[in-house]
Structure formats: structure tokens, C-alpha cells
Amino acid sequence: MVRKIRPVSRKVKYQTEVDRIQRAAVVSKDTVPRLDEFWLPAVDIFEKAGEIVVEVEIPGVSPADIVITVQSNRIEIKGAKREAPRSEKARYLRLEREFGRFRRLVALPCTVVPDKARAFLDNGVLVILLIKYQPAENAEIEILPLKGDE
């Protein structure tokens, strides 16, 4: 069965962020992003043999402006897309590209090994390769009797 994935509209993205801010228990003025300075890059997650692949659309973002944090069951991608200086002489007819800070916290479908994560940029797409955690098969652990059970 093939299912089409429809892109999320900008309005829905803004509404999602507003809902997240409203749900926060304590929100200080410093932690609330202005909506014009905060955008959500699109994320795809899929699995291949023994690994999870996370693809994030971040065209125009420099590798120096990206921070990736991997835990055993989630990944955080944050950074900033810098706006090029605008020409004073140009008369802009349409401005649709999004700039500013971004942050995505994504739950992973399985446990991964954070130490073996790899990432690279490919034509504006950040590709993160995560190795699935595989417990040792037939691993035996000897459990010593507790004191007092003798």
C-alpha cells in the first residue's frame, strides 16, 4: 500500500508551535521564540538494514550552524539559517523563504547507539545515519545470590 505524504502548511506549523508554547508549564520571556524567527524543517525517518536514517531539509544552512544531539531513543537537531543582506535598491515582489533559528526534537522508533552516529549535508538535506542497538545474543550474566538468602 502506497500512501502519499502531504507537506504541512506553514499555518499548521505555526499553530503547532503556538500549541507547544501554551502547553509549557512555565514559560519565561527568554525561552519563547518569536514566530518570525523560528521555523521547523521537514524531517523524514526511515530504516534500512541495521540502521535508522533521518533526513532533514535545511537548504542554505551552513554546517557550522548545526548542532546534533543523539540520545538512545531521540535526536535533537538545532541551528540557524542566516538571511543574506537585502539590497536597498531592490524592490522585492515576494519573500517566502524562512530564516532564523530552528529546533526539531524527534523520537526514534527504536534504540540506537549514539556513539556511532554519522551526519553529512547533501544538497541542502542533512542526512543522519544511526546504528540500531543490537543486544548481544545468548549473553549470559551470572547473578550472585543476595546476602541473607543463604
Buried (B, 14 or more C-beta within 10 A) or exposed (E): EEEEEEEEEEEEBBEEBEEEBEEEEEEEEEEEBEEEEBBBBBBEBEEEEEBBEBBBEBEEBEEEBBEBEBEEEEBEBBBBBEEEEEEEEEEEEEEEEBBBBBBBEBEBEEBBBBEEBEBEBEEEBBBBBBBBEEEEEEEEEEEEEEEEEE
